[in-house]
Amino acid sequence: MSRYFRLGGLWLVPVTVLLVLLLSGCGSSPATSTGPEGGALQENDSVVEAQINAYRDSTKGFPKELEVRIIASQNVGDLMNPTMNRVDSVITAVTDEDVSKAVERFLGSFIIARIKQIDGGSNGILFYIYDIKAK
């Protein structure tokens, strides 16, 4: 029986290593999505009805930004909705879509668009607006 106990200590090392490897995966983060800047956030998206208040050059690493008042916000599947609590609020959202010609006639009018939050790097968390259409 003493021989069994001497060998018993050897099996403890591989079992401990195995447990450490298995448990290291337990702290995995929720599903993430990379935005245009490559940062990782929880997957999110929304479809909004909004009114365009302003359209200008962006200083946040994107060609343009839109200042919009959110009129209504809808979920996109099971994704987090970043604009749900922004209804009746004005937000600034960056875009890389070329909407310059369309925005001139949209200014002050209503649009349907998709908005999500992205990691803007040194600019922090940004709203990103895309798939912009006249209502």
TASULPE-V239874 format. One record per residue. N is the residue number from 0. RES is the residue in three letters. PHI is phi in whole degrees, 0 to 359 (999 if undefined). PSI is psi in degrees with one decimal (* if undefined). OMEGA is omega in radians with two decimals (NA if undefined). Layout:
n = <N & N>
res = <RES & RES>
phi = <PHI & PHI>
psi = <PSI & PSI>
omega = <OMEGA & OMEGA>
This chain:
n = <0 & 1 & 2 & 3 & 4 & 5 & 6 & 7 & 8 & 9 & 10 & 11 & 12 & 13 & 14 & 15 & 16 & 17 & 18 & 19 & 20 & 21 & 22 & 23 & 24 & 25 & 26 & 27 & 28 & 29 & 30 & 31 & 32 & 33 & 34 & 35 & 36 & 37 & 38 & 39 & 40 & 41 & 42 & 43 & 44 & 45 & 46 & 47 & 48 & 49 & 50 & 51 & 52 & 53 & 54 & 55 & 56 & 57 & 58 & 59 & 60 & 61 & 62 & 63 & 64 & 65 & 66 & 67 & 68 & 69 & 70 & 71 & 72 & 73 & 74 & 75 & 76 & 77 & 78 & 79 & 80 & 81 & 82 & 83 & 84 & 85 & 86 & 87 & 88 & 89 & 90 & 91 & 92 & 93 & 94 & 95 & 96 & 97 & 98 & 99 & 100 & 101 & 102 & 103 & 104 & 105 & 106 & 107 & 108 & 109 & 110 & 111 & 112 & 113 & 114 & 115 & 116 & 117 & 118 & 119 & 120 & 121 & 122 & 123 & 124 & 125 & 126 & 127 & 128 & 129 & 130 & 131 & 132 & 133 & 134>
res = <MET & SER & ARG & TYR & PHE & ARG & LEU & GLY & GLY & LEU & TRP & LEU & VAL & PRO & VAL & THR & VAL & LEU & LEU & VAL & LEU & LEU & LEU & SER & GLY & CYS & GLY & SER & SER & PRO & ALA & THR & SER & THR & GLY & PRO & GLU & GLY & GLY & ALA & LEU & GLN & GLU & ASN & ASP & SER & VAL & VAL & GLU & ALA & GLN & ILE & ASN & ALA & TYR & ARG & ASP & SER & THR & LYS & GLY & PHE & PRO & LYS & GLU & LEU & GLU & VAL & ARG & ILE & ILE & ALA & SER & GLN & ASN & VAL & GLY & ASP & LEU & MET & ASN & PRO & THR & MET & ASN & ARG & VAL & ASP & SER & VAL & ILE & THR & ALA & VAL & THR & ASP & GLU & ASP & VAL & SER & LYS & ALA & VAL & GLU & ARG & PHE & LEU & GLY & SER & PHE & ILE & ILE & ALA & ARG & ILE & LYS & GLN & ILE & ASP & GLY & GLY & SER & ASN & GLY & ILE & LEU & PHE & TYR & ILE & TYR & ASP & ILE & LYS & ALA & LYS>
phi = <999 & 293 & 295 & 298 & 290 & 293 & 283 & 299 & 291 & 290 & 286 & 292 & 295 & 296 & 294 & 297 & 299 & 298 & 297 & 298 & 296 & 293 & 286 & 294 & 275 & 289 & 265 & 294 & 277 & 292 & 304 & 235 & 224 & 262 & 276 & 303 & 273 & 90 & 284 & 251 & 223 & 299 & 303 & 208 & 187 & 204 & 250 & 237 & 256 & 215 & 247 & 279 & 264 & 205 & 221 & 209 & 296 & 259 & 252 & 248 & 88 & 235 & 297 & 223 & 220 & 244 & 260 & 230 & 259 & 284 & 267 & 211 & 222 & 238 & 289 & 244 & 58 & 264 & 286 & 298 & 258 & 283 & 250 & 304 & 270 & 252 & 300 & 71 & 247 & 259 & 233 & 251 & 233 & 275 & 209 & 245 & 281 & 273 & 244 & 302 & 291 & 290 & 294 & 305 & 274 & 279 & 311 & 87 & 258 & 260 & 228 & 244 & 208 & 251 & 228 & 223 & 265 & 229 & 273 & 270 & 64 & 292 & 274 & 81 & 279 & 240 & 275 & 240 & 253 & 207 & 54 & 278 & 223 & 292 & 272>
psi = <-29.9 & -30.3 & -36.6 & -42.6 & -32.0 & -39.3 & -19.9 & -32.5 & -25.4 & -35.8 & -18.1 & -35.7 & -53.4 & -34.2 & -41.7 & -44.2 & -43.7 & -43.5 & -41.9 & -43.9 & -41.7 & -42.7 & -21.4 & -22.8 & -6.3 & -22.7 & 25.8 & 148.5 & 165.7 & 171.6 & 137.6 & 162.2 & 142.4 & 132.9 & -175.0 & -28.8 & -5.6 & 0.9 & 160.6 & 130.4 & 165.4 & 139.2 & 132.9 & 154.9 & 158.7 & 154.7 & 124.7 & 152.9 & 128.7 & 162.2 & 129.2 & 121.3 & -34.5 & 155.0 & 121.8 & 168.4 & 145.8 & 146.4 & 14.9 & 27.2 & 7.2 & 155.7 & -42.8 & 164.5 & 148.4 & 136.5 & 118.2 & 149.2 & 121.3 & 121.1 & -45.3 & 153.0 & 135.1 & 148.5 & 154.8 & 101.2 & -135.7 & 9.1 & 152.2 & 139.4 & 107.5 & -9.3 & -0.1 & -42.8 & 11.7 & 6.1 & 136.2 & 14.2 & 158.3 & 129.9 & 160.2 & 128.5 & 134.8 & 157.4 & 152.8 & 9.0 & 142.3 & 94.3 & 18.3 & -45.8 & -41.1 & -37.2 & -33.8 & -40.1 & -19.7 & -25.0 & 120.2 & -12.5 & -177.8 & 146.5 & 163.5 & 130.2 & 170.7 & 138.8 & 133.5 & 164.9 & 139.8 & 161.6 & 111.4 & 21.5 & -122.8 & -14.9 & -2.1 & -159.0 & 128.8 & 152.3 & 136.0 & 121.2 & 136.7 & 173.4 & 49.2 & 127.3 & 148.3 & 144.6 & *>
omega = <3.14 & 3.09 & 3.13 & -3.12 & 3.10 & 3.10 & -3.09 & -3.13 & -3.11 & -3.12 & -3.10 & -3.11 & -3.14 & 3.12 & 3.12 & 3.11 & 3.13 & 3.11 & 3.12 & 3.13 & 3.14 & -3.09 & -3.14 & 3.10 & -3.09 & -3.10 & -3.10 & -3.08 & 3.11 & 3.14 & -3.13 & 3.12 & 3.08 & 3.07 & -3.14 & -3.14 & 3.07 & 3.12 & -3.11 & 3.06 & 3.00 & -3.13 & -3.11 & 3.10 & 3.08 & 2.99 & -3.06 & 2.85 & -3.05 & 3.06 & -3.13 & 3.09 & -3.11 & 3.11 & -3.05 & 3.04 & -3.13 & 3.05 & -3.03 & 3.08 & 3.10 & -3.11 & -3.04 & 2.98 & 3.13 & 2.99 & -3.06 & 3.01 & -3.12 & 3.12 & -3.13 & -3.11 & 3.13 & 3.08 & 3.00 & -3.11 & -3.14 & -3.09 & 3.05 & 3.14 & -3.07 & -3.10 & -3.08 & -3.11 & 3.12 & 3.12 & -3.06 & 3.08 & 3.06 & 3.09 & 3.01 & -3.10 & 3.11 & 3.10 & 3.00 & 3.06 & 3.09 & -3.11 & -3.03 & -3.13 & -3.11 & -3.06 & 3.13 & 3.12 & 3.11 & -3.02 & -3.09 & -3.13 & -3.01 & 3.13 & 2.93 & -3.11 & 3.03 & 3.12 & 3.02 & 3.06 & 3.11 & 3.06 & -3.13 & 3.13 & -3.11 & 3.10 & 3.13 & 3.13 & -3.10 & 2.91 & 3.13 & -3.10 & -3.12 & -3.12 & -3.05 & -3.13 & 3.06 & 3.12 & NA>
